[in-house]
């Protein structure tokens, strides 16, 4: 039996995978709330992510990220676009799994590489040899991303098609019926 506390959809994936774009459309389809976790962190901190990384370091950012994620327990029926590195902490997985369904937007490196705007707003995509570093990071994260409940192959689909595909998959999932009713 699924309680409404479990009715969140978490979109995970690397930078540039389209989590926010797909998430917004999916939330519209489901008539659920859309949450962009990076935006929540920035609003709460009163700083951009780049500033948080520069002034407090990555670990402090990861703490803020885990805190923002844990607060979503109080927000059932949300579609959540997570930051690409959220999957690095076990506690975040426990939180996501106890709150909803984890969906990986699987985009090949070649496409991500074209979409990531190096040096613009993403601290990990800045600096020298950013492309090589990001590729290595992507490879290291792949086994983590693939632990998602659902892996969605995004190869040749646009954001609207992806949102429709995930929404159809939800309609067919038993747990989803009790999410609708609340
Ligand atoms: C990060 C991805 C970013 C943001 C931060 C760190 C990462 O989010 O959370 O810059 O570690 O991959 P997007 O995946 O939305 O770009």
Backbone and ligand atoms as CSV (ligand in chain L), in Angstrom:
chain,resi,resn,atom,element,x,y,z
A,1,UNK,N,N,0.857,-1.209,0.000
A,1,UNK,CA,C,0.000,0.000,0.000
A,1,UNK,C,C,0.892,1.258,0.000
A,2,UNK,N,N,0.660,2.128,-0.912
A,2,UNK,CA,C,1.461,3.351,-0.988
A,2,UNK,C,C,0.733,4.462,-0.246
A,3,UNK,N,N,1.420,5.111,0.682
A,3,UNK,CA,C,0.764,6.259,1.309
A,3,UNK,C,C,1.135,7.481,0.483
A,4,UNK,N,N,0.406,8.562,0.689
A,4,UNK,CA,C,0.692,9.727,-0.163
A,4,UNK,C,C,2.082,10.306,0.131
A,5,UNK,N,N,2.648,9.921,1.277
A,5,UNK,CA,C,4.011,10.368,1.582
A,5,UNK,C,C,5.023,9.805,0.590
A,6,UNK,N,N,4.638,8.796,-0.185
A,6,UNK,CA,C,5.566,8.199,-1.149
A,6,UNK,C,C,5.374,8.726,-2.573
A,7,UNK,N,N,4.536,9.710,-2.729
A,7,UNK,CA,C,4.174,10.126,-4.083
A,7,UNK,C,C,5.017,11.280,-4.587
A,8,UNK,N,N,6.299,11.095,-4.697
A,8,UNK,CA,C,7.141,12.091,-5.364
A,8,UNK,C,C,7.848,11.385,-6.509
A,9,UNK,N,N,8.125,12.115,-7.561
A,9,UNK,CA,C,8.932,11.583,-8.658
A,9,UNK,C,C,10.244,12.373,-8.655
A,10,UNK,N,N,11.356,11.656,-8.526
A,10,UNK,CA,C,12.668,12.308,-8.519
A,10,UNK,C,C,13.356,12.056,-9.856
A,11,UNK,N,N,13.651,13.109,-10.571
A,11,UNK,CA,C,14.395,12.964,-11.829
A,11,UNK,C,C,15.873,13.134,-11.518
A,12,UNK,N,N,16.642,12.098,-11.861
A,12,UNK,CA,C,18.093,12.183,-11.667
A,12,UNK,C,C,18.785,12.084,-13.034
A,13,UNK,N,N,20.028,12.508,-13.069
A,13,UNK,CA,C,20.782,12.435,-14.317
A,13,UNK,C,C,21.873,13.492,-14.324
A,14,UNK,N,N,22.765,13.383,-15.275
A,14,UNK,CA,C,23.919,14.280,-15.329
A,14,UNK,C,C,23.484,15.688,-15.736
A,15,UNK,N,N,24.364,16.657,-15.512
A,15,UNK,CA,C,24.119,18.028,-15.969
A,15,UNK,C,C,23.748,17.998,-17.448
A,16,UNK,N,N,22.737,18.755,-17.817
A,16,UNK,CA,C,22.364,18.826,-19.223
A,16,UNK,C,C,21.429,17.707,-19.677
A,17,UNK,N,N,21.005,16.845,-18.743
A,17,UNK,CA,C,20.139,15.719,-19.140
A,17,UNK,C,C,18.697,16.178,-19.420
A,18,UNK,N,N,18.348,17.384,-18.951
A,18,UNK,CA,C,16.990,17.893,-19.201
A,18,UNK,C,C,16.035,17.661,-18.040
A,19,UNK,N,N,16.583,17.466,-16.827
A,19,UNK,CA,C,15.741,17.158,-15.664
A,19,UNK,C,C,14.716,18.261,-15.403
A,20,UNK,N,N,15.140,19.515,-15.485
A,20,UNK,CA,C,14.204,20.616,-15.182
A,20,UNK,C,C,13.152,20.762,-16.282
A,21,UNK,N,N,13.581,20.677,-17.523
A,21,UNK,CA,C,12.632,20.853,-18.633
A,21,UNK,C,C,11.603,19.726,-18.642
A,22,UNK,N,N,12.090,18.500,-18.547
A,22,UNK,CA,C,11.171,17.349,-18.556
A,22,UNK,C,C,10.295,17.397,-17.298
A,23,UNK,N,N,10.914,17.748,-16.168
A,23,UNK,CA,C,10.193,17.768,-14.894
A,23,UNK,C,C,9.030,18.741,-14.909
A,24,UNK,N,N,9.275,19.925,-15.460
A,24,UNK,CA,C,8.212,20.937,-15.505
A,24,UNK,C,C,7.035,20.421,-16.337
A,25,UNK,N,N,7.339,19.825,-17.484
A,25,UNK,CA,C,6.270,19.319,-18.366
A,25,UNK,C,C,5.545,18.149,-17.710
A,26,UNK,N,N,6.310,17.264,-17.064
A,26,UNK,CA,C,5.693,16.112,-16.396
A,26,UNK,C,C,4.755,16.595,-15.277
A,27,UNK,N,N,5.215,17.577,-14.512
A,27,UNK,CA,C,4.377,18.109,-13.425
A,27,UNK,C,C,3.078,18.680,-14.000
A,28,UNK,N,N,3.168,19.365,-15.131
A,28,UNK,CA,C,1.963,19.895,-15.794
A,28,UNK,C,C,1.024,18.761,-16.175
A,29,UNK,N,N,1.592,17.705,-16.779
A,29,UNK,CA,C,0.767,16.544,-17.211
A,29,UNK,C,C,0.023,15.953,-16.010
A,30,UNK,N,N,0.732,15.823,-14.894
A,30,UNK,CA,C,0.153,15.145,-13.726
A,30,UNK,C,C,-0.667,16.097,-12.861
A,31,UNK,N,N,-0.516,17.393,-13.144
A,31,UNK,CA,C,-1.058,18.460,-12.292
A,31,UNK,C,C,-0.506,18.333,-10.861
A,32,UNK,N,N,0.772,18.112,-10.784
A,32,UNK,CA,C,1.498,18.060,-9.519
A,32,UNK,C,C,2.397,19.292,-9.441
A,33,UNK,N,N,2.956,19.476,-8.251
A,33,UNK,CA,C,3.882,20.584,-8.031
A,33,UNK,C,C,5.234,20.245,-8.679
A,34,UNK,N,N,5.913,21.264,-9.226
A,34,UNK,CA,C,7.273,21.049,-9.742
A,34,UNK,C,C,8.272,21.712,-8.793
A,35,UNK,N,N,9.309,20.983,-8.421
A,35,UNK,CA,C,10.357,21.531,-7.542
A,35,UNK,C,C,11.713,21.368,-8.223
A,36,UNK,N,N,12.432,22.474,-8.376
A,36,UNK,CA,C,13.808,22.412,-8.879
A,36,UNK,C,C,14.713,22.558,-7.662
A,37,UNK,N,N,15.350,21.479,-7.278
A,37,UNK,CA,C,16.095,21.462,-6.013
A,37,UNK,C,C,17.225,22.508,-5.989
A,38,UNK,N,N,17.896,22.689,-7.121
A,38,UNK,CA,C,18.966,23.698,-7.173
A,38,UNK,C,C,18.410,25.097,-6.881
A,39,UNK,N,N,17.210,25.364,-7.405
A,39,UNK,CA,C,16.600,26.688,-7.164
A,39,UNK,C,C,16.231,26.863,-5.699
A,40,UNK,N,N,15.724,25.772,-5.089
A,40,UNK,CA,C,15.364,25.834,-3.665
A,40,UNK,C,C,16.611,26.179,-2.842
A,41,UNK,N,N,17.725,25.507,-3.175
A,41,UNK,CA,C,18.975,25.740,-2.437
A,41,UNK,C,C,19.417,27.203,-2.596
A,42,UNK,N,N,19.342,27.703,-3.823
A,42,UNK,CA,C,19.776,29.085,-4.076
A,42,UNK,C,C,18.887,30.077,-3.328
A,43,UNK,N,N,17.568,29.812,-3.357
A,43,UNK,CA,C,16.651,30.745,-2.679
A,43,UNK,C,C,16.916,30.764,-1.182
A,44,UNK,N,N,17.086,29.568,-0.611
A,44,UNK,CA,C,17.301,29.504,0.844
A,44,UNK,C,C,18.616,30.161,1.248
A,45,UNK,N,N,19.649,29.940,0.437
A,45,UNK,CA,C,20.982,30.462,0.788
A,45,UNK,C,C,21.104,31.944,0.430
A,46,UNK,N,N,20.222,32.424,-0.461
A,46,UNK,CA,C,20.348,33.803,-0.930
A,46,UNK,C,C,21.590,33.988,-1.787
A,47,UNK,N,N,22.074,32.885,-2.387
A,47,UNK,CA,C,23.296,32.927,-3.217
A,47,UNK,C,C,23.116,31.986,-4.384
A,48,UNK,N,N,23.906,32.189,-5.414
A,48,UNK,CA,C,23.889,31.237,-6.522
A,48,UNK,C,C,24.709,30.000,-6.120
A,49,UNK,N,N,24.510,28.926,-6.873
A,49,UNK,CA,C,25.283,27.711,-6.600
A,49,UNK,C,C,26.774,27.977,-6.784
A,50,UNK,N,N,27.106,28.758,-7.792
A,50,UNK,CA,C,28.514,29.115,-8.017
A,50,UNK,C,C,29.086,29.820,-6.784
A,51,UNK,N,N,28.306,30.721,-6.204
A,51,UNK,CA,C,28.792,31.438,-5.005
A,51,UNK,C,C,28.927,30.484,-3.812
A,52,UNK,N,N,27.966,29.570,-3.658
A,52,UNK,CA,C,28.042,28.618,-2.532
A,52,UNK,C,C,29.316,27.779,-2.660
A,53,UNK,N,N,29.578,27.252,-3.879
A,53,UNK,CA,C,30.794,26.452,-4.098
A,53,UNK,C,C,32.039,27.285,-3.780
A,54,UNK,N,N,32.053,28.537,-4.269
A,54,UNK,CA,C,33.262,29.364,-4.121
A,54,UNK,C,C,33.488,29.763,-2.656
A,55,UNK,N,N,32.398,30.087,-1.952
A,55,UNK,CA,C,32.570,30.630,-0.587
A,55,UNK,C,C,32.595,29.548,0.483
A,56,UNK,N,N,31.823,28.463,0.259
A,56,UNK,CA,C,31.690,27.457,1.326
A,56,UNK,C,C,32.231,26.081,0.950
A,57,UNK,N,N,32.449,25.875,-0.340
A,57,UNK,CA,C,32.982,24.586,-0.804
A,57,UNK,C,C,31.886,23.596,-1.172
A,58,UNK,N,N,32.301,22.543,-1.871
A,58,UNK,CA,C,31.318,21.580,-2.379
A,58,UNK,C,C,30.604,20.819,-1.253
A,59,UNK,N,N,31.323,20.435,-0.200
A,59,UNK,CA,C,30.685,19.653,0.874
A,59,UNK,C,C,29.536,20.433,1.504
A,60,UNK,N,N,29.757,21.733,1.702
A,60,UNK,CA,C,28.696,22.570,2.285
A,60,UNK,C,C,27.489,22.602,1.339
A,61,UNK,N,N,27.765,22.668,0.029
A,61,UNK,CA,C,26.664,22.624,-0.945
A,61,UNK,C,C,25.916,21.300,-0.829
A,62,UNK,N,N,26.675,20.200,-0.691
A,62,UNK,CA,C,26.035,18.871,-0.606
A,62,UNK,C,C,25.165,18.770,0.656
A,63,UNK,N,N,25.610,19.416,1.745
A,63,UNK,CA,C,24.793,19.413,2.971
A,63,UNK,C,C,23.471,20.153,2.728
A,64,UNK,N,N,23.559,21.302,2.063
A,64,UNK,CA,C,22.342,22.077,1.776
A,64,UNK,C,C,21.408,21.285,0.862
A,65,UNK,N,N,22.027,20.549,-0.068
A,65,UNK,CA,C,21.260,19.737,-1.028
A,65,UNK,C,C,20.491,18.624,-0.285
A,66,UNK,N,N,21.177,17.934,0.633
A,66,UNK,CA,C,20.531,16.850,1.382
A,66,UNK,C,C,19.410,17.400,2.264
A,67,UNK,N,N,19.649,18.574,2.839
A,67,UNK,CA,C,18.633,19.198,3.694
A,67,UNK,C,C,17.389,19.556,2.879
A,68,UNK,N,N,17.606,20.157,1.715
A,68,UNK,CA,C,16.476,20.541,0.855
A,68,UNK,C,C,15.698,19.298,0.417
A,69,UNK,N,N,16.425,18.229,0.112
A,69,UNK,CA,C,15.774,16.984,-0.302
A,69,UNK,C,C,14.927,16.427,0.847
A,70,UNK,N,N,15.477,16.454,2.038
A,70,UNK,CA,C,14.760,15.840,3.163
A,70,UNK,C,C,13.475,16.609,3.464
A,71,UNK,N,N,13.449,17.899,3.193
A,71,UNK,CA,C,12.228,18.680,3.436
A,71,UNK,C,C,11.092,18.330,2.483
A,72,UNK,N,N,11.424,17.646,1.386
A,72,UNK,CA,C,10.375,17.273,0.420
A,72,UNK,C,C,9.463,16.177,0.963
A,73,UNK,N,N,9.876,15.561,2.077
A,73,UNK,CA,C,8.999,14.550,2.690
A,73,UNK,C,C,7.636,15.152,3.000
A,74,UNK,N,N,7.628,16.471,3.219
A,74,UNK,CA,C,6.364,17.137,3.572
A,74,UNK,C,C,5.606,17.589,2.330
A,75,UNK,N,N,6.069,17.240,1.153
A,75,UNK,CA,C,5.444,17.737,-0.075
A,75,UNK,C,C,5.095,16.616,-1.047
A,76,UNK,N,N,4.088,15.788,-0.713
A,76,UNK,CA,C,3.723,14.717,-1.637
A,76,UNK,C,C,3.209,15.285,-2.961
A,77,UNK,N,N,3.166,14.429,-3.956
A,77,UNK,CA,C,2.731,14.830,-5.296
A,77,UNK,C,C,3.574,15.984,-5.845
A,78,UNK,N,N,4.883,15.770,-5.792
A,78,UNK,CA,C,5.820,16.728,-6.405
A,78,UNK,C,C,6.664,15.987,-7.433
A,79,UNK,N,N,6.972,16.680,-8.519
A,79,UNK,CA,C,7.996,16.200,-9.457
A,79,UNK,C,C,9.246,17.019,-9.148
A,80,UNK,N,N,10.344,16.322,-8.837
A,80,UNK,CA,C,11.539,17.007,-8.349
A,80,UNK,C,C,12.696,16.835,-9.335
A,81,UNK,N,N,13.211,17.964,-9.845
A,81,UNK,CA,C,14.443,17.919,-10.652
A,81,UNK,C,C,15.601,18.059,-9.675
A,82,UNK,N,N,16.454,17.038,-9.605
A,82,UNK,CA,C,17.577,17.073,-8.657
A,82,UNK,C,C,18.841,17.559,-9.389
A,83,UNK,N,N,19.840,17.951,-8.620
A,83,UNK,CA,C,21.135,18.301,-9.216
A,83,UNK,C,C,21.878,17.021,-9.580
A,84,UNK,N,N,22.755,17.121,-10.576
A,84,UNK,CA,C,23.418,15.934,-11.114
A,84,UNK,C,C,24.249,15.127,-10.124
A,85,UNK,N,N,24.673,15.771,-9.009
A,85,UNK,CA,C,25.553,15.076,-8.078
A,85,UNK,C,C,24.843,14.578,-6.819
A,86,UNK,N,N,23.548,14.757,-6.763
A,86,UNK,CA,C,22.795,14.361,-5.561
A,86,UNK,C,C,22.870,12.867,-5.283
A,87,UNK,N,N,23.119,12.117,-6.331
A,87,UNK,CA,C,23.154,10.664,-6.207
A,87,UNK,C,C,24.424,10.146,-5.500
A,88,UNK,N,N,25.317,11.066,-5.116
A,88,UNK,CA,C,26.584,10.671,-4.511
A,88,UNK,C,C,26.487,10.276,-3.047
A,89,UNK,N,N,25.385,10.608,-2.398
A,89,UNK,CA,C,25.276,10.297,-0.960
A,89,UNK,C,C,24.220,9.232,-0.722
A,90,UNK,N,N,24.568,8.221,0.065
A,90,UNK,CA,C,23.616,7.153,0.375
A,90,UNK,C,C,22.359,7.690,1.050
A,91,UNK,N,N,22.540,8.664,1.933
A,91,UNK,CA,C,21.374,9.193,2.660
A,91,UNK,C,C,20.352,9.793,1.682
A,92,UNK,N,N,20.845,10.358,0.563
A,92,UNK,CA,C,19.901,10.931,-0.418
A,92,UNK,C,C,19.099,9.830,-1.096
A,93,UNK,N,N,19.753,8.699,-1.349
A,93,UNK,CA,C,19.028,7.553,-1.940
A,93,UNK,C,C,17.961,7.052,-0.982
A,94,UNK,N,N,18.340,6.949,0.308
A,94,UNK,CA,C,17.357,6.464,1.296
A,94,UNK,C,C,16.159,7.399,1.321
A,95,UNK,N,N,16.437,8.694,1.291
A,95,UNK,CA,C,15.344,9.666,1.328
A,95,UNK,C,C,14.451,9.555,0.089
A,96,UNK,N,N,15.082,9.458,-1.084
A,96,UNK,CA,C,14.290,9.379,-2.315
A,96,UNK,C,C,13.454,8.105,-2.335
A,97,UNK,N,N,14.085,7.003,-1.960
A,97,UNK,CA,C,13.368,5.721,-2.023
A,97,UNK,C,C,12.214,5.670,-1.024
A,98,UNK,N,N,12.367,6.361,0.102
A,98,UNK,CA,C,11.290,6.317,1.094
A,98,UNK,C,C,10.219,7.361,0.782
A,99,UNK,N,N,10.456,8.205,-0.224
A,99,UNK,CA,C,9.505,9.278,-0.522
A,99,UNK,C,C,8.864,9.134,-1.894
A,100,UNK,N,N,9.431,8.280,-2.745
A,100,UNK,CA,C,8.839,8.189,-4.078
A,100,UNK,C,C,9.609,7.302,-5.035
A,101,UNK,N,N,9.519,7.649,-6.303
A,101,UNK,CA,C,10.101,6.851,-7.383
A,101,UNK,C,C,11.249,7.636,-8.014
A,102,UNK,N,N,12.363,6.945,-8.250
A,102,UNK,CA,C,13.550,7.604,-8.801
A,102,UNK,C,C,13.653,7.268,-10.287
A,103,UNK,N,N,13.714,8.296,-11.111
A,103,UNK,CA,C,13.706,8.112,-12.565
A,103,UNK,C,C,14.981,8.721,-13.151
A,104,UNK,N,N,15.767,7.897,-13.823
A,104,UNK,CA,C,17.033,8.362,-14.422
A,104,UNK,C,C,16.808,8.742,-15.880
A,105,UNK,N,N,17.158,9.965,-16.223
A,105,UNK,CA,C,17.122,10.393,-17.621
A,105,UNK,C,C,18.482,10.057,-18.237
A,106,UNK,N,N,18.472,8.988,-19.009
A,106,UNK,CA,C,19.709,8.422,-19.556
A,106,UNK,C,C,20.015,9.053,-20.920
A,107,UNK,N,N,20.967,9.983,-20.894
A,107,UNK,CA,C,21.355,10.707,-22.118
A,107,UNK,C,C,22.814,10.370,-22.408
A,108,UNK,N,N,23.137,9.976,-23.644
A,108,UNK,CA,C,24.533,9.633,-23.950
A,108,UNK,C,C,25.473,10.830,-23.801
A,109,UNK,N,N,26.729,10.533,-23.463
A,109,UNK,CA,C,27.722,11.586,-23.231
A,109,UNK,C,C,27.817,12.568,-24.405
A,110,UNK,N,N,27.765,12.045,-25.618
A,110,UNK,CA,C,27.930,12.912,-26.799
A,110,UNK,C,C,26.871,14.033,-26.805
A,111,UNK,N,N,25.651,13.692,-26.393
A,111,UNK,CA,C,24.599,14.721,-26.364
A,111,UNK,C,C,24.777,15.667,-25.179
A,112,UNK,N,N,25.156,15.111,-24.031
A,112,UNK,CA,C,25.357,15.956,-22.847
A,112,UNK,C,C,26.430,16.992,-23.131
A,113,UNK,N,N,27.481,16.513,-23.755
A,113,UNK,CA,C,28.641,17.357,-24.052
A,113,UNK,C,C,28.226,18.580,-24.883
A,114,UNK,N,N,27.294,18.363,-25.806
A,114,UNK,CA,C,26.835,19.476,-26.639
A,114,UNK,C,C,25.969,20.450,-25.838
A,115,UNK,N,N,25.255,19.902,-24.845
A,115,UNK,CA,C,24.305,20.753,-24.123
A,115,UNK,C,C,24.933,21.544,-22.982
A,116,UNK,N,N,25.977,20.973,-22.353
A,116,UNK,CA,C,26.568,21.655,-21.197
A,116,UNK,C,C,27.298,22.901,-21.684
A,117,UNK,N,N,26.904,24.032,-21.107
A,117,UNK,CA,C,27.596,25.270,-21.472
A,117,UNK,C,C,28.713,25.466,-20.452
A,118,UNK,N,N,29.927,25.198,-20.921
A,118,UNK,CA,C,31.057,25.226,-19.998
A,118,UNK,C,C,31.246,26.627,-19.425
A,119,UNK,N,N,31.396,26.655,-18.093
A,119,UNK,CA,C,31.686,27.921,-17.420
A,119,UNK,C,C,30.466,28.783,-17.152
A,120,UNK,N,N,29.260,28.313,-17.470
A,120,UNK,CA,C,28.085,29.158,-17.234
A,120,UNK,C,C,27.196,28.577,-16.129
A,121,UNK,N,N,27.385,29.058,-14.921
A,121,UNK,CA,C,26.472,28.728,-13.823
A,121,UNK,C,C,26.700,27.373,-13.180
A,122,UNK,N,N,27.552,26.545,-13.751
A,122,UNK,CA,C,27.798,25.237,-13.145
A,122,UNK,C,C,29.267,25.168,-12.720
A,123,UNK,N,N,29.503,25.270,-11.415
A,123,UNK,CA,C,30.903,25.348,-10.950
A,123,UNK,C,C,31.742,24.156,-11.380
A,124,UNK,N,N,31.133,22.979,-11.483
A,124,UNK,CA,C,31.936,21.803,-11.857
A,124,UNK,C,C,32.269,21.791,-13.351
A,125,UNK,N,N,31.579,22.652,-14.095
A,125,UNK,CA,C,31.850,22.720,-15.535
A,125,UNK,C,C,32.728,23.921,-15.878
A,126,UNK,N,N,33.369,24.490,-14.852
A,126,UNK,CA,C,34.219,25.661,-15.087
A,126,UNK,C,C,35.696,25.265,-14.969
A,127,UNK,N,N,36.560,26.157,-15.413
A,127,UNK,CA,C,37.999,25.958,-15.224
A,127,UNK,C,C,38.649,25.177,-16.353
A,128,UNK,N,N,39.938,24.911,-16.166
A,128,UNK,CA,C,40.690,24.248,-17.235
A,128,UNK,C,C,40.330,22.767,-17.341
A,129,UNK,N,N,40.379,22.279,-18.540
A,129,UNK,CA,C,40.117,20.866,-18.834
A,129,UNK,C,C,38.776,20.396,-18.278
A,130,UNK,N,N,37.802,21.314,-18.295
A,130,UNK,CA,C,36.490,20.990,-17.721
A,130,UNK,C,C,35.868,19.789,-18.435
A,131,UNK,N,N,36.027,19.760,-19.747
A,131,UNK,CA,C,35.375,18.693,-20.518
A,131,UNK,C,C,35.906,17.313,-20.125
A,132,UNK,N,N,37.223,17.195,-20.014
A,132,UNK,CA,C,37.824,15.905,-19.630
A,132,UNK,C,C,37.393,15.508,-18.210
A,133,UNK,N,N,37.391,16.507,-17.312
A,133,UNK,CA,C,37.013,16.216,-15.922
A,133,UNK,C,C,35.560,15.762,-15.847
A,134,UNK,N,N,34.698,16.443,-16.611
A,134,UNK,CA,C,33.273,16.094,-16.562
A,134,UNK,C,C,33.009,14.716,-17.127
A,135,UNK,N,N,33.739,14.390,-18.172
A,135,UNK,CA,C,33.558,13.060,-18.768
A,135,UNK,C,C,33.919,11.974,-17.744
A,136,UNK,N,N,35.021,12.183,-17.021
A,136,UNK,CA,C,35.443,11.212,-15.998
A,136,UNK,C,C,34.396,11.143,-14.883
A,137,UNK,N,N,33.866,12.299,-14.520
A,137,UNK,CA,C,32.829,12.347,-13.467
A,137,UNK,C,C,31.586,11.589,-13.917
A,138,UNK,N,N,31.210,11.806,-15.165
A,138,UNK,CA,C,30.050,11.115,-15.751
A,138,UNK,C,C,30.244,9.600,-15.672
A,139,UNK,N,N,31.417,9.139,-16.070
A,139,UNK,CA,C,31.700,7.685,-16.058
A,139,UNK,C,C,31.605,7.140,-14.628
A,140,UNK,N,N,32.146,7.919,-13.668
A,140,UNK,CA,C,32.115,7.457,-12.269
A,140,UNK,C,C,30.691,7.390,-11.730
A,141,UNK,N,N,29.854,8.309,-12.221
A,141,UNK,CA,C,28.489,8.363,-11.682
A,141,UNK,C,C,27.533,7.360,-12.337
A,142,UNK,N,N,27.898,6.861,-13.504
A,142,UNK,CA,C,26.961,5.990,-14.230
A,142,UNK,C,C,26.403,4.836,-13.385
A,143,UNK,N,N,27.265,4.108,-12.635
A,143,UNK,CA,C,26.712,3.005,-11.831
A,143,UNK,C,C,25.701,3.484,-10.785
A,144,UNK,N,N,25.878,4.719,-10.324
A,144,UNK,CA,C,24.933,5.254,-9.330
A,144,UNK,C,C,23.606,5.597,-10.001
A,145,UNK,N,N,23.684,6.296,-11.132
A,145,UNK,CA,C,22.439,6.650,-11.834
A,145,UNK,C,C,21.616,5.404,-12.155
A,146,UNK,N,N,22.332,4.335,-12.507
A,146,UNK,CA,C,21.583,3.156,-12.960
A,146,UNK,C,C,20.910,2.398,-11.805
A,147,UNK,N,N,21.079,2.893,-10.594
A,147,UNK,CA,C,20.335,2.302,-9.465
A,147,UNK,C,C,18.895,2.828,-9.380
A,148,UNK,N,N,18.530,3.707,-10.300
A,148,UNK,CA,C,17.172,4.285,-10.280
A,148,UNK,C,C,16.107,3.201,-10.429
A,149,UNK,N,N,14.901,3.508,-9.976
A,149,UNK,CA,C,13.784,2.567,-10.160
A,149,UNK,C,C,13.491,2.404,-11.653
A,150,UNK,N,N,13.490,3.515,-12.364
A,150,UNK,CA,C,13.233,3.467,-13.804
A,150,UNK,C,C,14.378,4.162,-14.538
A,151,UNK,N,N,14.829,3.530,-15.612
A,151,UNK,CA,C,15.843,4.160,-16.468
A,151,UNK,C,C,15.157,4.512,-17.789
A,152,UNK,N,N,15.152,5.789,-18.115
A,152,UNK,CA,C,14.470,6.231,-19.337
A,152,UNK,C,C,15.524,6.591,-20.383
A,153,UNK,N,N,15.497,5.875,-21.477
A,153,UNK,CA,C,16.461,6.126,-22.554
A,153,UNK,C,C,15.992,7.357,-23.338
A,154,UNK,N,N,16.787,8.424,-23.283
A,154,UNK,CA,C,16.335,9.716,-23.824
A,154,UNK,C,C,16.856,9.988,-25.234
A,155,UNK,N,N,17.618,9.054,-25.745
A,155,UNK,CA,C,18.315,9.194,-27.025
A,155,UNK,C,C,17.685,10.112,-28.062
A,156,UNK,N,N,16.516,9.707,-28.564
A,156,UNK,CA,C,15.956,10.394,-29.724
A,156,UNK,C,C,14.627,11.058,-29.391
A,157,UNK,N,N,14.417,11.385,-28.104
A,157,UNK,CA,C,13.108,11.950,-27.732
A,157,UNK,C,C,13.249,13.374,-27.203
A,158,UNK,N,N,12.243,14.196,-27.514
A,158,UNK,CA,C,12.274,15.566,-27.002
A,158,UNK,C,C,11.609,15.608,-25.619
A,159,UNK,N,N,11.710,16.729,-24.887
A,159,UNK,CA,C,11.184,16.789,-23.513
A,159,UNK,C,C,9.693,16.451,-23.413
A,160,UNK,N,N,8.894,16.891,-24.377
A,160,UNK,CA,C,7.450,16.586,-24.324
A,160,UNK,C,C,7.216,15.082,-24.438
A,161,UNK,N,N,7.952,14.448,-25.337
A,161,UNK,CA,C,7.803,12.993,-25.516
A,161,UNK,C,C,8.245,12.245,-24.259
A,162,UNK,N,N,9.305,12.735,-23.653
A,162,UNK,CA,C,9.803,12.065,-22.439
A,162,UNK,C,C,8.813,12.205,-21.294
A,163,UNK,N,N,8.242,13.412,-21.153
A,163,UNK,CA,C,7.255,13.624,-20.079
A,163,UNK,C,C,6.044,12.722,-20.317
A,164,UNK,N,N,5.604,12.615,-21.571
A,164,UNK,CA,C,4.443,11.771,-21.897
A,164,UNK,C,C,4.760,10.305,-21.597
A,165,UNK,N,N,5.984,9.900,-21.921
A,165,UNK,CA,C,6.386,8.504,-21.685
A,165,UNK,C,C,6.393,8.175,-20.181
A,166,UNK,N,N,6.944,9.069,-19.390
A,166,UNK,CA,C,7.007,8.821,-17.933
A,166,UNK,C,C,5.599,8.855,-17.339
A,167,UNK,N,N,4.793,9.786,-17.826
A,167,UNK,CA,C,3.420,9.895,-17.322
A,167,UNK,C,C,2.633,8.616,-17.639
A,168,UNK,N,N,2.816,8.061,-18.841
A,168,UNK,CA,C,2.123,6.819,-19.221
A,168,UNK,C,C,2.600,5.652,-18.348
A,169,UNK,N,N,3.882,5.625,-18.065
A,169,UNK,CA,C,4.435,4.568,-17.208
A,169,UNK,C,C,3.841,4.653,-15.797
A,170,UNK,N,N,3.655,5.887,-15.333
A,170,UNK,CA,C,3.056,6.077,-14.002
A,170,UNK,C,C,1.609,5.592,-13.989
A,171,UNK,N,N,0.881,5.945,-15.052
A,171,UNK,CA,C,-0.536,5.525,-15.135
A,171,UNK,C,C,-0.656,4.007,-15.021
A,172,UNK,N,N,0.344,3.302,-15.511
A,172,UNK,CA,C,0.311,1.832,-15.485
A,172,UNK,C,C,0.869,1.239,-14.200
A,173,UNK,N,N,1.375,2.076,-13.333
A,173,UNK,CA,C,1.989,1.562,-12.094
A,173,UNK,C,C,0.926,1.487,-10.996
A,174,UNK,N,N,0.880,0.357,-10.316
A,174,UNK,CA,C,-0.144,0.157,-9.281
A,174,UNK,C,C,-0.125,1.253,-8.220
A,175,UNK,N,N,1.092,1.584,-7.761
A,175,UNK,CA,C,1.176,2.541,-6.650
A,175,UNK,C,C,0.582,3.905,-7.011
A,176,UNK,N,N,0.566,4.198,-8.316
A,176,UNK,CA,C,0.197,5.552,-8.723
A,176,UNK,C,C,-1.276,5.864,-8.441
A,177,UNK,N,N,-2.101,4.838,-8.456
A,177,UNK,CA,C,-3.537,5.096,-8.237
A,177,UNK,C,C,-3.773,5.728,-6.877
A,178,UNK,N,N,-3.064,5.245,-5.847
A,178,UNK,CA,C,-3.276,5.831,-4.515
A,178,UNK,C,C,-2.655,7.226,-4.411
A,179,UNK,N,N,-1.726,7.530,-5.307
A,179,UNK,CA,C,-1.168,8.898,-5.308
A,179,UNK,C,C,-2.187,9.900,-5.859
A,180,UNK,N,N,-2.970,9.455,-6.807
A,180,UNK,CA,C,-3.944,10.343,-7.440
A,180,UNK,C,C,-5.024,10.770,-6.469
A,181,UNK,N,N,-5.399,9.811,-5.590
A,181,UNK,CA,C,-6.610,10.003,-4.804
A,181,UNK,C,C,-6.476,11.091,-3.742
A,182,UNK,N,N,-5.266,11.300,-3.231
A,182,UNK,CA,C,-5.086,12.179,-2.085
A,182,UNK,C,C,-5.445,13.576,-2.316
L,1,LIG,C1,C,25.976,19.445,-10.066
L,1,LIG,C2,C,24.946,19.690,-10.926
L,1,LIG,C3,C,24.170,20.955,-10.888
L,1,LIG,C4,C,24.231,21.596,-9.512
L,1,LIG,C5,C,25.646,21.751,-9.069
L,1,LIG,C6,C,26.388,20.414,-8.993
L,1,LIG,C7,C,26.701,18.157,-10.153
L,1,LIG,O1,O,22.807,20.690,-11.243
L,1,LIG,O2,O,23.501,20.854,-8.571
L,1,LIG,O3,O,26.270,22.631,-9.957
L,1,LIG,O4,O,27.439,17.806,-9.213
L,1,LIG,O5,O,26.518,17.450,-11.166
L,1,LIG,P1,P,22.311,20.287,-12.734
L,1,LIG,O6,O,22.498,18.806,-12.868
L,1,LIG,O7,O,20.871,20.685,-12.735
L,1,LIG,O8,O,23.127,21.090,-13.680
